[in-house]
Amino acid sequence: MTPKDELLFLALGGSGEIGMNVNLYGCQGKWVMVDLGLTFADPAYPGVELVLPDLSFIEERREDLLGIVLTHGHEDHIGAIPYLAADLGVPLYATPFTAGLIRLKLEEEGLISELELNVIDNEGSFALGPFGFRYVPLAHSIPEGNAVLIDTPHGRVFHTGDWKIDEKPVLGQPSTPEELTAIGDEGVLALVCDSTNVFNPEASGSEGDVREGLMQTITGAKGRVLVTTFASNAARLQTLGEVANAVGRKLCVAGRSLDRIISTARTAGYLKDFPPTVDWDDAMALPRNEVMIIATGGQGEARAALSRIAFDSHPIKLDTGDLVVFSSKQIPGNEIAIGRIQNALAAKGVLMVTDRQAEVHVSGHPGRPELEAMYRWVRPQILLPVHGERRHMAEQARLGLSSGVPSAIVQSNGDLLRLAPNGPEIIGHEATGRLVLDGDVILPADGSTMNERRKVALHGQISVAVALDRKGKLMGEPALRTQGVPVEEDKAAFLAEAADEAAEAVGKGSQEEEALRERVRLAVRRTATRWTGKKPVVDVLLIRA
């Protein structure tokens, strides 16, 4: 697939899911990529934390890929860069704060000399082959949230990235309605738009409003106060610094990612008046009503600061009467992990406030009124929803059509779209998929390793060692060891019967190694199924004298 004199769009991630955003635009034989993100693993990937997009499609065409353009610094937009970008071997483009976060990632992985990272001024422009790019600042929950306005021979694309409308922003200055209307006046072929909050009937709200909610919640708290939020939300960090000053509390930060964000934000010119912080020991020595802690871990991450504090494995301690404020939205899928931490805090007598009890968080994504406003300002010919599950994207397409957008199309990862000429139209489907970062190794998400691990997690595992003499006769009883097989009190009896079955299987047929190994495997698994109802993974080792 080589783009002809046409404008193509292909999502390799982020369409049909929330997270792992990777979008390709093709024109006149060349491709550009917008964002290269990851997502976080769920229990379907035991032992894995990070899930990456499968870039096989563009890796096979890397000589035609001109560059990777990053909209902003959230992990679902830049997180896969340290693991996948070096193989593509193309330049990266980002505004200063986003570039600072990417640089830290590349330094940690020892890749800083292997990738060209181009820092583009805020609202700056650059060209890649037949594509022209201009950053258009939009409000989001991280500094330098940007849309990219993409000029092509077939018309302009307004690719929003993640965004919202914020009438009282704390950091940065998003484009005004007048500036966005001017973009629409010049003509927009396609609006490629964030769908995350399309079911929200109200606007997301302003960061300025959160300040008042946090002030009301924290004022009068008698013990220590801990606020947990997304580390990347530098605007929220600015707000929390202002609140700490206003209520007369010293500020303490717990979490390496918070330290990195604060440092990067200051380097990029943000958080200039963020108050000085005290270390953990000094925070614990202060009177309880004179300290406020900002900590990572509001999504229940087991190794983050909040979890360690909740389970007493961190120098910071909380006790009866202290307050924890969850200044973040609970991401679907994290309910159990968050509940585990909240139960541990409740057992200590710690008070908790979430966004359900007070206005301590606002979303960084547009609700329906904001989407409708964007349609009025930009006036695209085509609406292309992205960044959402299928139901989110389908609903945004309906909303756009009902709001007067002439055309809308719903696609999924792998759907190859022609936007122009004579678009939009799905003209094919390309292979997409997921990879996992398992330790230091990148593997297929549904490859043999993950499938074996799922089976072991579900059914357990049995190892069988069978010793044979030179004539193939059994030498002693087979030796068995189980892991995760539910026999427990009956384990000795089970192992004895399974060993007898294995021994009997040895003499029942061919002595060819693979056939013999399979007979023993099936005999032991049948015994385990009879005893437990499970079908454990059985590994057989044949030892010949």
LUMGUPA-953378 format. One line per field, with one value per residue (C-alpha): x, y, z; residue number from 1; residue in three letters. Coordinates in steps of 0.25 Angstrom, whole numbers, m for minus. Layout:
% residues N
u X;...
v Y;...
w Z;...
n NUM;...
res ALA;...
//
This chain:
% residues 545
u 0;7;m2;m5;m9;m19;m21;m21;m23;m20;m21;m11;m17;m26;m39;m48;m40;m36;m21;m10;m12;m5;m10;m4;m7;m3;m1;7;15;19;13;14;10;3;6;12;5;3;m7;m7;m9;m21;m22;m23;m8;m2;12;11;9;11;4;9;3;8;14;17;9;18;31;30;29;38;46;33;31;35;34;26;18;14;2;5;12;2;6;m5;1;17;19;23;34;45;41;37;42;57;53;45;58;50;51;41;34;29;27;36;29;26;40;45;37;41;56;55;50;60;71;66;66;80;74;76;87;79;67;66;57;52;47;36;32;18;9;21;20;28;27;29;29;15;10;10;8;4;2;m11;m11;m24;m27;m24;m19;m5;3;4;m8;m8;m16;m9;m14;m9;m8;m9;m10;m25;m29;m26;m28;m30;m25;m30;m21;m27;m35;m45;m51;m45;m50;m41;m28;m17;m5;m4;m13;m22;m27;m39;m52;m48;m35;m42;m53;m42;m37;m51;m52;m40;m46;m45;m46;m46;m48;m41;m46;m45;m58;m55;m65;m76;m87;m85;m96;m89;m76;m64;m62;m50;m37;m40;m53;m45;m36;m49;m53;m40;m39;m53;m49;m35;m38;m41;m35;m29;m19;m9;m15;m11;m15;m13;m14;m8;6;5;m6;4;m8;m13;0;0;m14;m9;3;m6;m16;m4;0;m14;m17;m3;2;16;17;23;24;23;26;37;28;24;38;41;28;31;46;42;30;40;50;39;35;23;21;31;24;22;25;38;35;40;45;38;45;43;28;26;33;23;10;0;m9;3;7;0;6;4;5;4;m4;m19;m22;m18;m4;2;16;12;14;m1;m1;11;6;m7;0;11;23;26;33;20;10;m5;m14;m28;m33;m24;m30;m27;m33;m34;m33;m34;m45;m45;m42;m51;m44;m37;m48;m43;m29;m34;m44;m33;m25;m37;m41;m27;m28;m42;m36;m27;m38;m33;m44;m46;m52;m53;m59;m73;m73;m67;m62;m47;m45;m50;m47;m38;m47;m59;m73;m85;m86;m71;m71;m83;m75;m63;m72;m78;m64;m56;m68;m61;m66;m63;m64;m54;m56;m44;m39;m50;m57;m66;m78;m72;m68;m81;m88;m79;m82;m97;m95;m87;m97;m108;m100;m99;m86;m88;m81;m76;m69;m67;m54;m46;m31;m27;m38;m31;m39;m38;m42;m40;m43;m57;m56;m58;m58;m52;m44;m37;m32;m18;m13;m12;m10;m4;10;14;26;29;41;51;45;35;25;12;1;m6;6;11;17;5;m4;4;4;m11;m13;m3;m11;m24;m21;m7;5;11;25;28;41;42;55;57;68;75;64;53;49;44;55;48;35;32;35;24;24;11;10;m4;m12;m23;m20;m14;m18;m19;m6;2;m10;m11;4;4;m8;m2;11;5;m3;10;17;6;6;21;19;6;11;23;36;38;41;30;19;24;25;10;5;11;6;m9;m9;m5;m14;m26;m23;m22;m35;m42;m37;m39;m47;m35;m26;m12;m1;8;22;29;44;50;63;70;81
v 0;13;25;31;45;44;47;34;32;19;17;7;9;18;15;6;7;18;19;15;26;24;31;31;40;37;45;45;32;37;35;43;38;46;41;28;24;12;7;0;m15;m22;m35;m42;m39;m46;m41;m29;m14;m8;m11;m5;m4;m13;m5;m15;m8;4;m3;m10;4;11;17;25;30;44;47;45;58;58;66;65;58;48;33;29;39;38;26;16;24;18;4;6;19;15;3;13;23;36;49;53;67;73;86;89;83;70;69;70;58;50;54;48;35;34;37;26;16;21;25;40;39;30;38;52;60;74;84;93;106;107;110;107;101;92;83;68;65;68;71;84;85;96;94;100;101;95;93;80;74;75;87;89;81;83;81;80;87;78;84;74;76;71;80;83;73;78;67;71;62;62;75;82;97;104;118;119;112;111;108;113;120;112;117;126;123;135;128;114;121;127;113;109;121;116;103;89;76;67;69;57;58;53;44;41;49;49;44;55;64;76;83;77;90;99;96;110;104;92;102;106;92;88;100;97;82;85;97;93;79;75;65;63;65;56;59;49;53;50;53;59;69;81;90;83;83;98;99;90;99;111;104;99;114;119;109;111;97;93;84;71;62;47;40;40;44;56;60;59;66;78;79;78;88;98;96;99;112;107;105;117;121;107;107;100;86;79;65;53;53;68;66;56;65;76;78;69;82;89;79;75;64;62;47;38;26;30;19;8;5;m4;2;16;25;25;10;9;19;12;m1;5;3;17;28;36;32;34;32;34;48;50;53;48;55;47;59;50;42;27;21;9;m4;1;0;m12;m6;7;0;m8;5;12;0;0;15;14;3;14;24;33;42;42;51;48;55;49;57;70;78;73;69;73;64;68;63;70;68;70;85;86;77;85;98;92;88;102;108;99;95;82;75;62;58;46;42;35;33;25;12;8;13;27;29;25;34;46;43;44;57;63;59;65;78;80;74;69;55;46;33;23;14;4;1;m4;2;9;22;31;45;51;51;46;42;38;24;11;5;m6;m12;m14;m23;m17;m23;m21;m24;m25;m21;m33;m30;m25;m32;m28;m39;m41;m39;m52;m60;m73;m67;m59;m71;m81;m71;m70;m85;m86;m75;m82;m96;m98;m106;m120;m124;m139;m145;m159;m167;m179;m189;m192;m201;m191;m198;m189;m186;m184;m176;m163;m151;m140;m125;m116;m101;m95;m108;m108;m121;m116;m126;m137;m134;m147;m156;m148;m149;m164;m167;m157;m164;m178;m173;m167;m180;m188;m179;m181;m196;m194;m191;m186;m182;m171;m159;m149;m160;m165;m151;m148;m161;m157;m143;m147;m157;m148;m137;m146;m150;m135;m133;m144;m139;m124;m121;m113;m116;m112;m109;m122;m122;m135;m137;m151;m155;m167;m174
w 0;m5;m5;m18;m21;m10;5;13;28;36;51;57;71;78;70;77;90;99;99;90;80;67;54;40;29;14;2;m11;m7;7;21;34;48;58;73;77;90;99;109;122;123;130;136;122;122;134;138;128;131;117;104;91;77;66;56;46;35;35;39;26;19;28;16;13;27;28;43;56;61;75;80;95;106;112;112;102;92;94;103;92;87;95;91;76;70;68;59;50;50;47;53;65;65;78;86;97;109;101;96;110;114;102;105;119;113;103;113;122;111;106;92;93;82;73;70;65;74;68;77;70;77;82;70;61;47;39;27;24;9;4;18;25;41;50;65;70;85;92;107;113;126;122;118;103;99;84;71;58;46;34;21;9;m6;m4;7;22;34;48;57;71;80;94;97;105;106;118;121;133;129;140;130;116;107;98;84;85;78;69;65;63;55;46;43;39;30;22;20;27;20;32;47;54;68;82;86;100;107;96;106;116;114;121;118;125;134;137;145;151;157;163;171;179;181;186;195;201;203;210;218;232;231;244;241;229;215;204;190;179;164;150;151;137;141;143;143;155;162;160;166;178;180;181;190;200;201;203;214;221;219;214;202;200;187;187;174;164;152;160;162;147;142;152;147;132;134;140;129;119;127;135;150;152;165;170;185;190;196;208;208;214;228;230;226;236;247;244;252;245;241;234;223;210;201;186;183;171;171;170;160;170;164;174;173;173;186;190;191;198;208;210;213;222;213;211;220;219;229;230;242;248;244;232;219;205;193;180;170;158;151;153;140;136;139;152;161;169;170;175;184;191;194;199;208;214;217;223;232;237;240;228;222;207;197;182;170;174;187;183;171;172;158;144;131;121;109;103;106;96;97;95;83;77;79;71;60;59;59;50;40;35;22;29;44;47;62;68;83;88;88;77;84;87;72;67;76;72;58;61;69;57;47;55;57;43;39;25;26;37;37;48;46;55;56;43;34;22;19;7;11;m2;m14;m13;2;12;9;15;4;11;24;29;40;54;67;81;87;102;109;117;126;116;104;94;90;83;92;88;85;91;104;108;104;112;124;124;124;136;143;140;142;149;144;147;144;141;140;135;135;125;123;110;106;109;122;134;145;157;159;151;159;159;164;164;164;165;164;175;182;195;206;196;189;193;189;176;173;175;166;155;156;154;142;136;139;132;120;118;114;105;92;83;90;80;89;85;85;99;104;99;105;119;118;114;125;136;131;131;145;149;142;149;163;161;149;144;132;136;127;128;124;123;124;118;124;117;123
n 1;2;3;4;5;6;7;8;9;10;11;12;13;14;15;16;17;18;19;20;21;22;23;24;25;26;27;28;29;30;31;32;33;34;35;36;37;38;39;40;41;42;43;44;45;46;47;48;49;50;51;52;53;54;55;56;57;58;59;60;61;62;63;64;65;66;67;68;69;70;71;72;73;74;75;76;77;78;79;80;81;82;83;84;85;86;87;88;89;90;91;92;93;94;95;96;97;98;99;100;101;102;103;104;105;106;107;108;109;110;111;112;113;114;115;116;117;118;119;120;121;122;123;124;125;126;127;128;129;130;131;132;133;134;135;136;137;138;139;140;141;142;143;144;145;146;147;148;149;150;151;152;153;154;155;156;157;158;159;160;161;162;163;164;165;166;167;168;169;170;171;172;173;174;175;176;177;178;179;180;181;182;183;184;185;186;187;188;189;190;191;192;193;194;195;196;197;198;199;200;201;202;203;204;205;206;207;208;209;210;211;212;213;214;215;216;217;218;219;220;221;222;223;224;225;226;227;228;229;230;231;232;233;234;235;236;237;238;239;240;241;242;243;244;245;246;247;248;249;250;251;252;253;254;255;256;257;258;259;260;261;262;263;264;265;266;267;268;269;270;271;272;273;274;275;276;277;278;279;280;281;282;283;284;285;286;287;288;289;290;291;292;293;294;295;296;297;298;299;300;301;302;303;304;305;306;307;308;309;310;311;312;313;314;315;316;317;318;319;320;321;322;323;324;325;326;327;328;329;330;331;332;333;334;335;336;337;338;339;340;341;342;343;344;345;346;347;348;349;350;351;352;353;354;355;356;357;358;359;360;361;362;363;364;365;366;367;368;369;370;371;372;373;374;375;376;377;378;379;380;381;382;383;384;385;386;387;388;389;390;391;392;393;394;395;396;397;398;399;400;401;402;403;404;405;406;407;408;409;410;411;412;413;414;415;416;417;418;419;420;421;422;423;424;425;426;427;428;429;430;431;432;433;434;435;436;437;438;439;440;441;442;443;444;445;446;447;448;449;450;451;452;453;454;455;456;457;458;459;460;461;462;463;464;465;466;467;468;469;470;471;472;473;474;475;476;477;478;479;480;481;482;483;484;485;486;487;488;489;490;491;492;493;494;495;496;497;498;499;500;501;502;503;504;505;506;507;508;509;510;511;512;513;514;515;516;517;518;519;520;521;522;523;524;525;526;527;528;529;530;531;532;533;534;535;536;537;538;539;540;541;542;543;544;545
res MET;THR;PRO;LYS;ASP;GLU;LEU;LEU;PHE;LEU;ALA;LEU;GLY;GLY;SER;GLY;GLU;ILE;GLY;MET;ASN;VAL;ASN;LEU;TYR;GLY;CYS;GLN;GLY;LYS;TRP;VAL;MET;VAL;ASP;LEU;GLY;LEU;THR;PHE;ALA;ASP;PRO;ALA;TYR;PRO;GLY;VAL;GLU;LEU;VAL;LEU;PRO;ASP;LEU;SER;PHE;ILE;GLU;GLU;ARG;ARG;GLU;ASP;LEU;LEU;GLY;ILE;VAL;LEU;THR;HIS;GLY;HIS;GLU;ASP;HIS;ILE;GLY;ALA;ILE;PRO;TYR;LEU;ALA;ALA;ASP;LEU;GLY;VAL;PRO;LEU;TYR;ALA;THR;PRO;PHE;THR;ALA;GLY;LEU;ILE;ARG;LEU;LYS;LEU;GLU;GLU;GLU;GLY;LEU;ILE;SER;GLU;LEU;GLU;LEU;ASN;VAL;ILE;ASP;ASN;GLU;GLY;SER;PHE;ALA;LEU;GLY;PRO;PHE;GLY;PHE;ARG;TYR;VAL;PRO;LEU;ALA;HIS;SER;ILE;PRO;GLU;GLY;ASN;ALA;VAL;LEU;ILE;ASP;THR;PRO;HIS;GLY;ARG;VAL;PHE;HIS;THR;GLY;ASP;TRP;LYS;ILE;ASP;GLU;LYS;PRO;VAL;LEU;GLY;GLN;PRO;SER;THR;PRO;GLU;GLU;LEU;THR;ALA;ILE;GLY;ASP;GLU;GLY;VAL;LEU;ALA;LEU;VAL;CYS;ASP;SER;THR;ASN;VAL;PHE;ASN;PRO;GLU;ALA;SER;GLY;SER;GLU;GLY;ASP;VAL;ARG;GLU;GLY;LEU;MET;GLN;THR;ILE;THR;GLY;ALA;LYS;GLY;ARG;VAL;LEU;VAL;THR;THR;PHE;ALA;SER;ASN;ALA;ALA;ARG;LEU;GLN;THR;LEU;GLY;GLU;VAL;ALA;ASN;ALA;VAL;GLY;ARG;LYS;LEU;CYS;VAL;ALA;GLY;ARG;SER;LEU;ASP;ARG;ILE;ILE;SER;THR;ALA;ARG;THR;ALA;GLY;TYR;LEU;LYS;ASP;PHE;PRO;PRO;THR;VAL;ASP;TRP;ASP;ASP;ALA;MET;ALA;LEU;PRO;ARG;ASN;GLU;VAL;MET;ILE;ILE;ALA;THR;GLY;GLY;GLN;GLY;GLU;ALA;ARG;ALA;ALA;LEU;SER;ARG;ILE;ALA;PHE;ASP;SER;HIS;PRO;ILE;LYS;LEU;ASP;THR;GLY;ASP;LEU;VAL;VAL;PHE;SER;SER;LYS;GLN;ILE;PRO;GLY;ASN;GLU;ILE;ALA;ILE;GLY;ARG;ILE;GLN;ASN;ALA;LEU;ALA;ALA;LYS;GLY;VAL;LEU;MET;VAL;THR;ASP;ARG;GLN;ALA;GLU;VAL;HIS;VAL;SER;GLY;HIS;PRO;GLY;ARG;PRO;GLU;LEU;GLU;ALA;MET;TYR;ARG;TRP;VAL;ARG;PRO;GLN;ILE;LEU;LEU;PRO;VAL;HIS;GLY;GLU;ARG;ARG;HIS;MET;ALA;GLU;GLN;ALA;ARG;LEU;GLY;LEU;SER;SER;GLY;VAL;PRO;SER;ALA;ILE;VAL;GLN;SER;ASN;GLY;ASP;LEU;LEU;ARG;LEU;ALA;PRO;ASN;GLY;PRO;GLU;ILE;ILE;GLY;HIS;GLU;ALA;THR;GLY;ARG;LEU;VAL;LEU;ASP;GLY;ASP;VAL;ILE;LEU;PRO;ALA;ASP;GLY;SER;THR;MET;ASN;GLU;ARG;ARG;LYS;VAL;ALA;LEU;HIS;GLY;GLN;ILE;SER;VAL;ALA;VAL;ALA;LEU;ASP;ARG;LYS;GLY;LYS;LEU;MET;GLY;GLU;PRO;ALA;LEU;ARG;THR;GLN;GLY;VAL;PRO;VAL;GLU;GLU;ASP;LYS;ALA;ALA;PHE;LEU;ALA;GLU;ALA;ALA;ASP;GLU;ALA;ALA;GLU;ALA;VAL;GLY;LYS;GLY;SER;GLN;GLU;GLU;GLU;ALA;LEU;ARG;GLU;ARG;VAL;ARG;LEU;ALA;VAL;ARG;ARG;THR;ALA;THR;ARG;TRP;THR;GLY;LYS;LYS;PRO;VAL;VAL;ASP;VAL;LEU;LEU;ILE;ARG;ALA
//
